[in-house]
Each structure stands twice: as structure tokens, then as C-alpha cells.
Amino acid sequence: MPLKIDIVTAERAVLSDEVDLVLAPGVEGQLGILPHHTPLMTMLAPGEIVLRKGGDDTYLAISGGFLEVRPDRVVVLADTAERAEEIDLARAEEARQRAGDRLASREAGMDLLKSEAALRRALARLHVAQRRRRPEKPISRD
């Protein structure tokens, strides 16, 4: 029995589908959600969401948000969410470089937490975008 998933941001519905597995970056670690999972609600960290349907994996970059597991579906309310094919690799690399430079400079008045969050978002986007170019082996269910 597949698991219904909806991923939405304030701007748009990013994805609505039925999948076999959801892997998401929880603030306390990676979450794996299968059909009939116990209901829960948790915060999400910036990172990668992996959706498995059959033998295919779909990758999305998110910048944080919330995940709710209901009896009949998973709902992700993301701050931002992008599919791998939507990410411009060059722009993602520029954002990573800017965030890294900002952290390295340690300018007076710099908001360290915001700068670190910007770097995490940029790295997540890069990781997901690079998967589009070089597909990796699907994650095993063993």
C-alpha cells in the first residue's frame, strides 16, 4: 500500500504523489517513513528529502519546515523546496561560496546563526542538484 505525500511551501504545491518510502532530515536526525508509520509531527532541518517509488528515487532540497505523519498521508510544510531539476547548479555554487566567505570573514555584526543556516541551505541545494547529474544507487531497504 503506497504512502500519500504532499510537499508544500507558502508559494506553491511542490509535489503530491504516492510513494513507498520518505526519507527526511529531521532536526534530531534522519527520518524514515513507511506506510502505516506511527503518527508524528516534527521540525525539519535544511537538507534532502528522498522519495522512493518502485525502484526510482526523487530528490528535493528543503530549507527547513515541518513534517506531519497522519494515518493516511505525510505532509511536508517546507520553508522552501526544490526538485533536483529546478536547481541551477551554478547559482547554488555561488550561494555556497558567498555563505562560506561570509562565515570565514567573521565581520563585526554578522549573524553567525543566519550565516551557518545559509551555508546549510546552499550545501543541500548543491547535493540535490548534483544527484541530477550523477544518479546514485537507490538506498537499500535492508
Secondary structure as a PSIPRED ss2 file (coil, helix, strand):
# PSIPRED VFORMAT (PSIPRED V4.0)

   1 M C   1.000  0.000  0.000
   2 P C   1.000  0.000  0.000
   3 L E   0.000  0.000  1.000
   4 K E   0.000  0.000  1.000
   5 I E   0.000  0.000  1.000
   6 D E   0.000  0.000  1.000
   7 I E   0.000  0.000  1.000
   8 V E   0.000  0.000  1.000
   9 T C   1.000  0.000  0.000
  10 A C   1.000  0.000  0.000
  11 E C   1.000  0.000  0.000
  12 R C   1.000  0.000  0.000
  13 A E   0.000  0.000  1.000
  14 V E   0.000  0.000  1.000
  15 L E   0.000  0.000  1.000
  16 S E   0.000  0.000  1.000
  17 D E   0.000  0.000  1.000
  18 E E   0.000  0.000  1.000
  19 V E   0.000  0.000  1.000
  20 D C   1.000  0.000  0.000
  21 L E   0.000  0.000  1.000
  22 V E   0.000  0.000  1.000
  23 L E   0.000  0.000  1.000
  24 A E   0.000  0.000  1.000
  25 P E   0.000  0.000  1.000
  26 G E   0.000  0.000  1.000
  27 V C   1.000  0.000  0.000
  28 E C   1.000  0.000  0.000
  29 G E   0.000  0.000  1.000
  30 Q E   0.000  0.000  1.000
  31 L E   0.000  0.000  1.000
  32 G E   0.000  0.000  1.000
  33 I E   0.000  0.000  1.000
  34 L C   1.000  0.000  0.000
  35 P C   1.000  0.000  0.000
  36 H C   1.000  0.000  0.000
  37 H C   1.000  0.000  0.000
  38 T C   1.000  0.000  0.000
  39 P C   1.000  0.000  0.000
  40 L E   0.000  0.000  1.000
  41 M E   0.000  0.000  1.000
  42 T E   0.000  0.000  1.000
  43 M E   0.000  0.000  1.000
  44 L E   0.000  0.000  1.000
  45 A C   1.000  0.000  0.000
  46 P C   1.000  0.000  0.000
  47 G E   0.000  0.000  1.000
  48 E E   0.000  0.000  1.000
  49 I E   0.000  0.000  1.000
  50 V E   0.000  0.000  1.000
  51 L E   0.000  0.000  1.000
  52 R E   0.000  0.000  1.000
  53 K E   0.000  0.000  1.000
  54 G C   1.000  0.000  0.000
  55 G C   1.000  0.000  0.000
  56 D E   0.000  0.000  1.000
  57 D E   0.000  0.000  1.000
  58 T E   0.000  0.000  1.000
  59 Y E   0.000  0.000  1.000
  60 L E   0.000  0.000  1.000
  61 A E   0.000  0.000  1.000
  62 I E   0.000  0.000  1.000
  63 S C   1.000  0.000  0.000
  64 G C   1.000  0.000  0.000
  65 G E   0.000  0.000  1.000
  66 F E   0.000  0.000  1.000
  67 L E   0.000  0.000  1.000
  68 E E   0.000  0.000  1.000
  69 V E   0.000  0.000  1.000
  70 R C   1.000  0.000  0.000
  71 P C   1.000  0.000  0.000
  72 D C   1.000  0.000  0.000
  73 R E   0.000  0.000  1.000
  74 V E   0.000  0.000  1.000
  75 V E   0.000  0.000  1.000
  76 V E   0.000  0.000  1.000
  77 L E   0.000  0.000  1.000
  78 A E   0.000  0.000  1.000
  79 D C   1.000  0.000  0.000
  80 T C   1.000  0.000  0.000
  81 A E   0.000  0.000  1.000
  82 E E   0.000  0.000  1.000
  83 R E   0.000  0.000  1.000
  84 A H   0.000  1.000  0.000
  85 E H   0.000  1.000  0.000
  86 E H   0.000  1.000  0.000
  87 I C   1.000  0.000  0.000
  88 D C   1.000  0.000  0.000
  89 L H   0.000  1.000  0.000
  90 A H   0.000  1.000  0.000
  91 R H   0.000  1.000  0.000
  92 A H   0.000  1.000  0.000
  93 E H   0.000  1.000  0.000
  94 E H   0.000  1.000  0.000
  95 A H   0.000  1.000  0.000
  96 R H   0.000  1.000  0.000
  97 Q H   0.000  1.000  0.000
  98 R H   0.000  1.000  0.000
  99 A H   0.000  1.000  0.000
 100 G H   0.000  1.000  0.000
 101 D H   0.000  1.000  0.000
 102 R H   0.000  1.000  0.000
 103 L H   0.000  1.000  0.000
 104 A H   0.000  1.000  0.000
 105 S H   0.000  1.000  0.000
 106 R C   1.000  0.000  0.000
 107 E C   1.000  0.000  0.000
 108 A C   1.000  0.000  0.000
 109 G C   1.000  0.000  0.000
 110 M C   1.000  0.000  0.000
 111 D C   1.000  0.000  0.000
 112 L H   0.000  1.000  0.000
 113 L H   0.000  1.000  0.000
 114 K H   0.000  1.000  0.000
 115 S H   0.000  1.000  0.000
 116 E H   0.000  1.000  0.000
 117 A H   0.000  1.000  0.000
 118 A H   0.000  1.000  0.000
 119 L H   0.000  1.000  0.000
 120 R H   0.000  1.000  0.000
 121 R H   0.000  1.000  0.000
 122 A H   0.000  1.000  0.000
 123 L H   0.000  1.000  0.000
 124 A H   0.000  1.000  0.000
 125 R H   0.000  1.000  0.000
 126 L H   0.000  1.000  0.000
 127 H H   0.000  1.000  0.000
 128 V H   0.000  1.000  0.000
 129 A H   0.000  1.000  0.000
 130 Q H   0.000  1.000  0.000
 131 R H   0.000  1.000  0.000
 132 R H   0.000  1.000  0.000
 133 R H   0.000  1.000  0.000
 134 R C   1.000  0.000  0.000
 135 P C   1.000  0.000  0.000
 136 E C   1.000  0.000  0.000
 137 K C   1.000  0.000  0.000
 138 P C   1.000  0.000  0.000
 139 I C   1.000  0.000  0.000
 140 S C   1.000  0.000  0.000
 141 R C   1.000  0.000  0.000
 142 D C   1.000  0.000  0.000
